[in-house]
Every structure is written in structure tokens, then in C-alpha cells.
Amino acid sequence: MINIKNQKVAVIGSGLIGRAWAIVFARAGLQVNIYDQSNEALKNCLQLIRNLLDDADKAGLIAESVSDIISRIHPVATLEEACAGVILVQENIRETVEAKLAVFAELDLHAPDNAILASSTSWLPTSLFTENLRGRARCLVAHPTNPPYLIPLVEVSPAPWTSDQVVAGAMAFYAAVDQEPVLVKKEIHGFLLNRVQGAVLNEMLNLYEEGYASSADLDKVMKYGLGLRWSFMGPFETIDLNAPDGVVDYAARYGQTYADVAKTQKDNTWNPQVIACVERERREILKKDELDDRSRWRDNRLMNLRKHQLNQPK
Ligand SMILES: NC(=O)c1ccc[n+]([C@@H]2O[C@H](COP(=O)([O-])OP(=O)(O)OC[C@H]3O[C@@H](n4cnc5c(N)ncnc54)[C@H](O)[C@@H]3O)[C@@H](O)[C@H]2O)c1
């Protein structure tokens, strides 16, 4: 385990994800420099972080006072200042290759040579925006799940030129700040989580489009069925336990059926007319002006679920 106590990190971009990362790092005892090119965003970020921490505190999810955590988060006026003396930079700016190329060139210039440069990008492989950098061996993607202070998964996805030492360092770092890093061994568009989410949505949309069930009943398949188990164990562990003798036994019993069903599953094109129908069904259940309240309800459920998970053996 690496020693992170009193070390410094930089958070670049103080939007939704940058603020959430700042909480993760400060909660773990790190000093956090946070920078945004928008003065307005930077000015507001501490209050927005305080609101999030107040809710987490009410849910019993933080071990010290909100003010103590916030005292370790320092908004700074320049990217250069943010990078001074840090062991890791977490980049969270807008999702375009051009923007990532420009900001990584600056980070490579200003961050200490031994600092890891990590991007939160949701879809872009590291090699798309780091190839020509002097320090490309220290760059990788560390993709969080929103919000990372409640959902611990981090997908660490290096480029072919990222050094093994940097990959190992990043894996150790995210574990040390109480996240759950997983290694994406080869670059792939969308990493792991979004690909799995995409596969589920693909099949949900097909079943909906072809008239097998309503959107509400398809959601129930997840929330009252698969999702209950999947919230604490994965599909591989699930099949290991769903036949008396484990995975091979499960595959012998059901593998051919899954393979036959797979032949009937096809790509979904996200047809706007179908999406409009889903939207109509959703708006009958939840009016547009109720979306914010329902999002707060979701965050609260998530906090309680996370609290439960933290109290269970792994
Ligand atoms: N929103 C999500 O659910 C989610 C989840 C995982 C990863 N991500 C990724 O995280 C990154 C940030 O997403 P977000 O949702 O926080 O976006 P956001 O729009 O909320 O925040 C982006 C912030 O970056 C600032 N910014 C833009 N260019 C900058 C620059 N050159 N230097 C400094 N600051 C700059 C903006 O002013 C803004 O405050 C994206 O790459 C996104 O794909 C998002």
C-alpha cells in the first residue's frame, strides 16, 4: 500500500466529476489543488462540494467533519499552480480529443516528472491524446463512475506506451483512496463498464421496440431481479453459484441455450421514434419537473446502499 498521507494531488476541471474526485481525495487525507478555466465554476465549487458532503455526512458516510475535509481542498488560479508538487493529476475537462490533447500537453509541461497524469474520460483511449508527449509513459485513463465518492469503481486503462510502474502506481493509488480499481489490459472504446451497460441497454431497447414488455416492466427486470444480486456480486460469480458444481456445470446446463439466444440478439440503432416512446412512458410515471427530486431520491438510496456495502464482508 502506498503512503498517501499529506501528499498533494491536482484536480483539473471543477465540474460534476472534478468536484466528486476532490471529495474522494480529500476524504482520504490528501491535499487537493483544484483548477478550472472558468472563474465562475472555480468560485462556486467549494459550496457545491460542501452540499454533497453535508448529504454524505447525514447518511453517516464520512468519518470526520465536513469542514476538515473541505479544508484540504484548495481552489487555485492556474493549471501550473495546481500541478506544483503533486503525485497525481486527475483531469476532468470536457470530453473532446482536442481539449484532452491541449490540456495533457500543458500537464506534461507543468507536473513533476514523477507525477501520474490520469484522465477521467468516459470513452477516449489514452493513446488518442498522449502519443506525442515527452512524458507519455506516465499517462493513462482512470475512468470513474459518477459519483466516485459513492461508487468506487475506477477503470485504469493505460496506452501501449504507459510504463508498468505507472500502471502499478495508479492501481495502488486508487486502492489507497478507498476506490476499487480494475485494470483494462488492452485499449478498447468505452472501457469495460460502459460496454457492459451498452450491451444491457441494447437488449432492453430491442425487447421494448419489438413489443415484448413496457419500459417500466423492463426496468423491474433489473431492480427486482438481476440488479439485486449484481449490486454485490458480478455475473461470473453469479453463475458460479447458480449450479451445484460451479461455472463449468452452469455452462454444461445452460451454455448452449444462451448461445442459441445470442444468435437472435441484434444491434439496436437507438431509433429516435423508439426513444420518444420510452420518454413518453417515463413522463407518465415521472413528470419533467419531478426529475430533480427523483435524482436526490436516487442519491440518497445510493448512499444507503453504499453504507450497507461498506459494512459487509467482501
Ligand atoms: N458526468 C459523468 O457521469 C461522467 C462520468 C465519468 C467520467 N466523466 C468524464 O469526466 C470528464 C468531465 O465530465 P463532467 O461531467 O465533470 O463535465 P462538466 O461539464 O460538469 O465539467 C467540466 C469542467 O471542466 C472545465 N474545463 C473545460 N475545459 C477546461 C480546461 N481546458 N482547463 C480547465 N478546466 C476546463 C469546465 O469549465 C467545467 O467546469 C469528461 O471527460 C467526462 O467524459 C463524466
The ligand as a Gaussian input file, in Angstrom:
#p B3LYP/6-31G(d) Opt

LIG

0 1
 N      -20.671000      13.067000     -15.984000
 C      -20.426000      11.774000     -15.843000
 O      -21.313000      10.970000     -15.492000
 C      -19.039000      11.240000     -16.074000
 C      -18.679000      10.001000     -15.551000
 C      -17.372000       9.532000     -15.734000
 C      -16.448000      10.312000     -16.438000
 N      -16.833000      11.526000     -16.946000
 C      -15.835000      12.306000     -17.684000
 O      -15.328000      13.324000     -16.835000
 C      -14.964000      14.480000     -17.622000
 C      -15.682000      15.699000     -17.068000
 O      -17.080000      15.499000     -17.137000
 P      -18.102000      16.359000     -16.248000
 O      -19.406000      15.629000     -16.307000
 O      -17.494000      16.687000     -14.929000
 O      -18.187000      17.704000     -17.124000
 P      -18.626000      19.177000     -16.631000
 O      -19.089000      19.875000     -17.854000
 O      -19.533000      19.087000     -15.444000
 O      -17.250000      19.846000     -16.128000
 C      -16.181000      20.163000     -16.959000
 C      -15.416000      21.318000     -16.310000
 O      -14.169000      21.479000     -16.976000
 C      -13.902000      22.862000     -17.133000
 N      -12.951000      22.993000     -18.237000
 C      -13.193000      22.829000     -19.580000
 N      -12.031000      22.983000     -20.259000
 C      -11.053000      23.199000     -19.335000
 C       -9.653000      23.414000     -19.413000
 N       -9.011000      23.407000     -20.583000
 N       -8.950000      23.600000     -18.255000
 C       -9.586000      23.603000     -17.061000
 N      -10.926000      23.413000     -16.930000
 C      -11.633000      23.207000     -18.056000
 C      -15.265000      23.482000     -17.385000
 O      -15.256000      24.866000     -17.074000
 C      -16.157000      22.669000     -16.430000
 O      -16.247000      23.271000     -15.157000
 C      -15.319000      14.135000     -19.067000
 O      -14.190000      13.656000     -19.737000
 C      -16.360000      13.043000     -18.907000
 O      -16.427000      12.172000     -20.013000
 C      -18.085000      12.013000     -16.767000

